Amino acid sequence: MGVLDVMAKIADYMPTAVKPSTKPSLYERLFWTAIALVVYLIMANTPLYGIVQAGPEQILLVQIIFASNRGTLMELGIGPIVTAGLIMQILVGAKLIDLDLTNPENRKKFTAAQKTLGVFLAGFEAAMYVLSCRYWYPTGGNPFLQCSASWTTRLIVWAQLFLASYMVIMLDEMIQKGWGLGSGVSLFILSGVATTIFWNLFSPFTLSTEAGGVEPVGFIPYVISRIQAGGGLGDILIRPGGRDLTGLMATIVIIFVLLYLDAMKIEIPVSTPKMYTVKSRIPLKLLYVANIPILFVGILYANILVFATIFRTYLGGILPAWVVELLAKYDENGRLIGGLAYYLASPNGLYSVFADPVHIIVYSVLVVILAIMFGLMWVEVSGLSPAAQAEELVNSGFEIPGMRRNPKILESMLAKYIYPLTVLSSIIVALIAVTADVFGAYGTGTGLLLAIGIVQQYYMLIAYERTLEAYPLLKRLVGE
């Protein structure tokens, strides 16, 4: 019995969501999806019991990607699920784990092992948070041993973080097993992006300015306050920290650009030997890798921050200062001012671009290069490569007119389309994300890319389900 079998066996002893005996109606699935969302939002706004402080300020990009909220039950968010899924997908795609995911039994084993890994990561990440004295004050040099919180308090906080993360895993499992629509991961990310945009627009809370005054956080309350104070257009056009008219216009434009680009496709003509007179086309989306490269860039950035914190906290006195600062350098106020993490951190509007133009140049180059690398990697490990697509075409009985029905020939033909599309789509999504961050788009560029993709998936899924309910005969044709 291998490691994968052991992990899958462990999942059998965990509480799990039961698959419905009969497929619920669309409205029932929408109801349970809404229930899952409400439960998540309650946890995302419930403070942890036993903490003294919420911990370091959470980077907005990390907060959006992991659907997390610092100092609450959703401190870890969907981080364990996403990390476990990526690790398993890469291991299977790179053939480090020999598993045929088209086989239902292997797919079941893969899902169970992924759940076990996610639960383990949830426990590990929760332990690292409490052991680093994140929510309390260190009373000495080593926060592991010298912390203002007792071990009992730390254990209670660990249990809260772990159980909340397990609840998120259960909610995602419930939705994916047929009780809801889509996946919990997508739902919670979309919720985080929508919440961020909403607060950027309407938040009535105030913040201190460098001049010593206060101003509303949300754009709409800020506009009202500027009008009452007799301010001009320049006051609302560009604003320190973003949340200005430029950012709002950038958000709207980028949404329409993404919707337009998503509809563009490259079509490859194919036919089948059984019906030579019937010609068909395989559409390859212009955004072939979708938002995956930018998602990976964000996850890399989040992990760099985590390791930088670990090095600074536990190895600060052992490693040379330049080694620690190579990952992330902070000033006396705890603000990120240098290192790789700083140059992967997105700018926050035009003010930050003007303040440090070198940052935006390095940031743009790094994001584009990393997006291309991650895009090519994802194509190879996710079954989107020319070889995988050619094998699927041959197994389905299709061929390209005028060419022999040979997987190698098909592969070389498809490679002329797929690899350029991969590089081009990676560059496009990277530039969209960079442009959105430069102009201070609400929800960040990465958040908008993720949100638009998720909304489109839900639209297509709901349209599909409504069609099946309107025409019951189609259920037999599609095997449902």
C-alpha positions in Angstrom: 0.0 0.0 0.0 1.5 3.3 -1.1 1.4 6.7 0.5 -1.5 7.8 -1.7 -3.5 4.7 -0.6 -2.8 5.5 3.1 -3.9 9.1 2.6 -7.1 8.0 0.8 -7.8 5.5 3.6 -7.4 8.2 6.3 -10.1 10.3 4.6 -12.5 7.4 5.1 -12.4 8.0 8.8 -13.1 11.7 8.6 -16.5 13.4 8.7 -17.7 13.9 5.2 -20.6 15.3 3.2 -23.0 12.7 1.9 -23.8 12.7 -1.8 -27.5 13.3 -2.4 -29.5 10.1 -3.4 -31.3 12.1 -6.2 -30.1 15.2 -7.9 -31.6 18.3 -6.3 -33.4 20.8 -8.4 -31.7 24.0 -9.5 -33.4 26.1 -6.9 -32.5 23.6 -4.1 -28.9 23.7 -5.2 -29.0 27.5 -5.2 -30.4 27.4 -1.7 -27.6 25.2 -0.4 -25.0 27.3 -2.2 -26.4 30.4 -0.4 -26.4 28.6 2.9 -22.7 27.7 2.4 -21.9 31.3 1.5 -23.7 32.6 4.7 -21.8 30.2 6.9 -18.6 31.3 5.3 -19.4 35.0 5.8 -20.3 34.4 9.4 -17.0 32.7 10.1 -15.1 35.4 8.1 -16.5 38.0 10.5 -16.3 36.1 13.8 -13.1 37.1 15.8 -11.0 34.4 17.2 -11.6 33.8 21.0 -8.5 34.3 23.1 -6.4 36.6 20.9 -5.1 40.0 22.0 -4.4 41.5 18.5 -5.4 40.6 15.0 -1.9 40.1 13.9 0.2 41.8 11.1 -1.7 43.6 8.4 -2.8 41.1 5.8 -1.8 41.8 2.2 -4.9 42.4 0.1 -3.7 40.1 -2.7 -3.2 37.2 -0.2 -6.6 38.0 1.4 -8.3 37.7 -2.0 -6.6 34.6 -3.3 -7.1 32.7 -0.1 -10.5 34.2 0.8 -9.2 35.0 4.3 -9.7 37.6 6.9 -7.1 38.2 9.6 -8.0 37.8 13.2 -11.2 35.8 12.4 -12.1 32.1 12.1 -11.3 32.6 8.4 -7.6 33.5 9.0 -6.5 30.5 6.9 -9.4 30.8 4.4 -9.2 28.4 1.6 -5.4 28.3 1.7 -5.2 24.6 2.8 -7.6 23.5 0.1 -5.9 25.5 -2.7 -2.4 24.5 -1.7 -3.4 20.8 -1.4 -5.1 20.8 -4.8 -2.1 22.5 -6.5 0.4 20.0 -4.9 -1.7 17.0 -6.0 -2.4 18.3 -9.5 1.3 19.0 -10.1 2.4 15.6 -8.7 -0.1 13.8 -11.0 0.6 16.0 -14.0 4.3 15.6 -13.7 3.8 11.8 -13.4 5.4 11.7 -10.0 2.2 10.0 -8.9 1.1 7.5 -11.6 -2.7 7.9 -11.5 -5.2 7.9 -14.4 -7.8 10.5 -13.4 -10.2 9.3 -16.1 -10.7 6.2 -14.1 -13.5 6.7 -11.5 -11.8 4.7 -8.8 -8.5 6.6 -9.3 -10.4 9.8 -9.3 -12.1 8.9 -6.0 -8.7 8.0 -4.5 -7.2 11.2 -5.7 -10.0 13.3 -4.1 -9.7 11.5 -0.8 -5.9 11.9 -0.7 -6.3 15.6 -1.5 -8.7 16.0 1.4 -6.3 14.4 3.8 -3.5 16.6 2.6 -5.7 19.7 3.0 -6.6 18.7 6.6 -3.0 18.2 7.4 -2.0 21.6 5.9 -4.8 23.2 7.9 -3.4 21.8 11.2 0.1 22.7 10.2 -0.6 26.3 9.2 -2.8 26.8 12.3 0.1 25.5 14.5 2.6 27.9 12.8 0.3 30.9 13.4 0.0 30.2 17.2 3.6 29.1 17.7 4.9 32.3 16.1 2.9 34.3 18.8 1.0 36.0 15.9 -1.9 37.1 18.1 -0.1 38.1 21.2 3.1 39.9 22.3 6.5 38.2 22.6 8.0 38.5 26.1 11.5 37.6 25.0 13.7 36.8 22.0 12.1 33.5 21.0 8.3 33.9 20.3 8.0 30.1 20.3 8.8 29.8 24.0 8.4 33.4 25.2 4.9 34.6 24.4 2.3 36.5 26.5 -0.3 33.8 25.9 -0.3 30.5 27.8 -0.1 27.2 26.1 -3.8 26.5 26.9 -4.8 29.7 25.1 -2.6 28.9 22.1 -4.2 25.4 21.9 -7.7 26.9 22.0 -6.8 29.3 19.2 -5.2 26.5 17.2 -8.4 24.4 17.6 -10.6 27.3 16.4 -8.4 27.8 13.3 -8.3 24.1 12.5 -12.0 23.4 13.0 -12.9 26.5 10.9 -10.7 25.3 8.1 -12.2 21.8 8.3 -15.6 23.4 8.1 -14.6 25.2 4.9 -13.3 21.9 3.5 -16.7 20.3 4.3 -18.6 23.2 2.7 -16.6 22.8 -0.5 -17.1 19.1 -0.4 -20.9 19.5 0.1 -21.1 21.8 -2.9 -19.0 19.7 -5.2 -20.9 16.5 -4.3 -24.1 17.9 -5.8 -25.8 19.9 -3.1 -24.7 23.2 -4.5 -23.4 24.8 -7.7 -19.7 25.0 -8.8 -17.2 24.7 -5.9 -16.8 26.3 -2.5 -13.4 27.6 -3.4 -14.7 29.6 -6.4 -17.7 30.8 -4.3 -15.6 32.1 -1.5 -13.0 33.8 -3.7 -15.9 35.5 -5.6 -17.4 36.6 -2.2 -14.0 38.0 -1.1 -13.6 40.0 -4.3 -17.2 41.3 -4.2 -16.8 42.3 -0.6 -13.6 44.2 -1.3 -15.2 46.1 -4.2 -18.3 46.9 -2.2 -16.2 48.3 0.7 -14.0 50.2 -1.6 -17.1 51.9 -3.0 -19.3 52.3 0.1 -17.3 51.9 3.3 -18.3 54.7 5.7 -15.3 54.1 8.0 -12.6 56.7 8.1 -8.8 56.7 8.0 -6.1 59.2 9.0 -4.4 61.2 6.3 -0.8 62.4 6.2 -2.0 65.9 6.8 -3.4 64.8 10.1 -7.1 64.8 9.1 -9.5 61.9 8.4 -11.4 60.9 5.3 -13.9 58.1 4.4 -12.4 54.8 3.1 -15.2 54.2 0.5 -15.1 56.2 -2.8 -18.8 57.3 -2.7 -18.6 58.7 0.9 -15.3 60.3 0.0 -16.9 62.0 -3.1 -19.7 63.3 -0.9 -17.2 64.7 1.7 -15.1 66.4 -1.1 -18.2 68.0 -2.5 -19.2 69.3 0.9 -15.7 70.7 1.4 -15.8 72.4 -2.0 -13.2 70.1 -3.6 -12.7 69.8 -7.3 -12.4 66.9 -9.8 -8.7 66.5 -9.1 -9.5 65.5 -5.5 -11.5 62.5 -6.6 -9.6 61.6 -9.8 -6.4 60.4 -8.1 -6.2 59.6 -4.4 -3.4 58.2 -2.2 -4.1 54.6 -1.4 -6.4 54.1 -4.4 -10.2 54.0 -4.1 -10.6 56.9 -6.5 -12.3 57.7 -9.8 -9.4 56.4 -11.9 -9.6 53.1 -10.1 -13.4 52.8 -10.6 -13.1 53.6 -14.3 -10.2 51.1 -14.6 -12.4 48.4 -12.9 -15.2 48.9 -15.4 -13.0 49.0 -18.5 -11.1 45.8 -17.4 -14.3 43.9 -16.8 -15.5 44.6 -20.4 -12.0 43.8 -21.8 -12.0 40.5 -20.0 -15.5 39.6 -21.2 -14.5 40.5 -24.8 -11.2 38.6 -24.8 -12.8 35.5 -23.2 -15.2 35.3 -26.3 -12.3 35.2 -28.8 -11.3 31.8 -30.0 -8.9 30.1 -32.5 -10.6 27.3 -34.4 -8.9 24.1 -35.7 -10.8 22.2 -38.4 -11.3 18.5 -37.7 -13.2 15.6 -39.2 -14.0 11.9 -38.4 -13.3 9.0 -40.8 -16.8 7.7 -40.3 -18.4 10.9 -41.6 -16.0 12.6 -44.0 -18.7 15.0 -45.2 -19.3 16.3 -41.7 -16.7 18.9 -40.8 -16.2 20.3 -37.3 -13.9 22.7 -35.5 -12.2 22.6 -32.2 -12.2 26.0 -30.5 -9.1 27.0 -28.5 -9.8 30.1 -26.4 -7.5 33.0 -26.9 -7.0 33.1 -23.1 -6.0 29.5 -23.2 -4.6 29.3 -19.7 -7.3 31.6 -18.3 -6.2 33.2 -15.0 -4.0 30.3 -13.7 -0.6 32.0 -14.3 -1.6 35.1 -12.3 -3.1 32.9 -9.6 0.2 31.1 -9.3 2.1 34.4 -9.1 -0.1 35.4 -6.3 0.4 32.1 -4.4 4.2 32.4 -4.9 4.0 35.9 -3.5 2.0 34.7 -0.5 4.5 31.9 0.2 7.5 34.3 -0.1 5.9 36.4 2.6 5.3 33.3 4.8 8.9 32.1 4.5 10.2 35.6 5.0 8.3 35.9 8.3 9.6 32.5 9.4 13.2 33.4 8.6 12.9 36.7 10.3 11.2 35.3 13.4 13.1 32.1 14.0 16.4 32.5 12.0 17.0 36.2 12.3 19.9 35.7 14.7 21.4 32.8 12.7 21.2 33.8 9.1 23.0 36.9 7.8 20.7 40.0 7.5 21.1 40.2 3.7 19.7 36.6 3.3 16.6 37.5 5.3 16.2 40.8 3.5 16.6 39.1 0.1 13.0 37.7 0.5 11.5 40.7 2.3 12.8 43.8 4.0 10.7 45.8 6.5 11.1 49.3 8.0 10.8 50.0 11.7 7.0 50.4 11.3 6.6 46.9 9.7 6.0 48.2 6.2 7.5 46.2 3.3 10.2 48.3 1.6 12.5 45.8 -0.2 13.3 42.3 -1.2 11.7 39.9 -3.7 8.3 40.2 -1.9 8.4 44.0 -2.3 8.9 43.8 -6.0 6.1 41.2 -6.4 3.8 43.4 -4.4 1.3 45.2 -6.6 1.2 49.0 -6.6 -1.8 50.6 -5.0 -2.9 53.3 -7.5 -1.1 56.0 -9.5 0.3 57.7 -6.4 2.4 54.7 -5.5 3.6 54.4 -9.1 4.8 58.0 -9.1 6.4 57.6 -5.7 8.5 54.6 -6.8 8.7 54.1 -10.6 11.4 51.5 -10.3 9.1 49.3 -8.4 6.4 49.2 -11.1 9.0 48.5 -13.8 10.5 45.5 -11.9 7.1 44.4 -10.8 5.7 44.4 -14.4 8.7 42.5 -15.8 8.7 39.9 -13.0 4.9 39.3 -13.3 5.1 38.8 -17.1 8.1 36.4 -16.9 6.6 34.4 -14.0 3.2 34.3 -15.8 4.8 32.8 -18.9 6.7 30.2 -16.9 3.6 29.2 -14.9 1.4 29.2 -18.0 3.8 26.8 -19.8 4.1 24.6 -16.7 0.3 24.4 -16.2 -0.3 23.4 -19.8 2.1 20.5 -19.4 0.8 19.2 -16.0 -3.0 19.8 -16.5 -3.7 17.8 -19.7 -3.7 20.9 -22.0 -0.5 20.1 -23.7 -0.3 19.2 -27.5 0.4 15.6 -26.7 -2.5 15.2 -24.3 -4.9 17.0 -26.7 -3.7 14.9 -29.7 -4.2 11.7 -27.8 -7.7 12.8 -26.8 -8.5 13.6 -30.4 -7.3 10.2 -31.7 -9.2 8.4 -28.9 -12.4 10.3 -29.9 -12.0 9.4 -33.5 -11.2 12.8 -34.9 -8.4 13.8 -37.2 -7.2 17.0 -39.0 -8.2 16.9 -42.7 -5.2 16.3 -45.0 -3.1 14.7 -42.3 -2.5 11.1 -41.3 -4.3 9.9 -38.2 -1.1 9.8 -36.1 -0.8 11.2 -32.6 2.7 12.5 -33.3 1.6 14.4 -36.4 -1.4 15.8 -34.6 0.8 16.8 -31.7 3.2 18.7 -33.9 0.2 20.4 -35.6 -1.4 21.3 -32.3 1.9 22.6 -30.9 1.9 25.3 -33.5 -1.3 26.7 -31.9 -1.1 25.7 -28.3 2.3 26.9 -27.3 2.0 30.4 -28.9 -1.5 30.7 -27.4 -0.1 29.7 -24.0 2.6 32.4 -24.1 0.3 35.0 -25.6 -2.5 34.4 -23.1 -0.1 34.4 -20.2 1.3 37.8 -21.3 -2.2 39.2 -21.8 -3.5 38.2 -18.3 -0.3 39.4 -16.8 -0.5 42.8 -18.5 -4.2 43.1 -17.5 -3.4 42.4 -13.9 -0.5 44.9 -13.9 -2.6 47.6 -15.6 -5.4 47.1 -13.1 -3.0 47.5 -10.2 -1.3 50.5 -11.7 -4.6 52.3 -12.1 -5.8 51.1 -8.7 -8.7 48.9 -9.9 -11.0 47.9 -7.1 -10.4 44.3 -5.9 -6.8 44.2 -7.5 -6.1 42.9 -11.0 -5.7 39.3 -9.9 -9.0 39.5 -8.0 -10.8 40.9 -11.0 -9.4 38.1 -13.3 -10.5 35.5 -10.8 -13.9 37.0 -10.2 -14.8 37.5 -13.9 -13.8 33.9 -14.6 -15.9 32.5 -11.8 -19.0 34.6 -12.7 -18.8 33.3 -16.2 -18.5 29.7 -15.0 -21.6 30.2 -12.8 -23.5 31.8 -15.7 -22.8 28.8 -17.9 -23.5 26.3 -15.2 -26.9 27.9 -14.3 -27.8 28.2 -18.0 -26.9 24.5 -18.5 -29.0 23.4 -15.5 -32.0 25.5 -16.6 -31.8 24.0 -20.1 -31.9 20.5 -18.6 -34.9 21.3 -16.5 -36.7 22.9 -19.4 -36.1 19.9 -21.7 -36.1 16.7 -19.7 -35.2 14.6 -22.8 -31.8 16.2 -22.8 -31.0 14.6 -19.5 -31.1 11.2 -21.1 -28.9 12.4 -24.0 -26.2 13.7 -21.7 -26.5 10.7 -19.3 -28.1 12.4 -16.3 
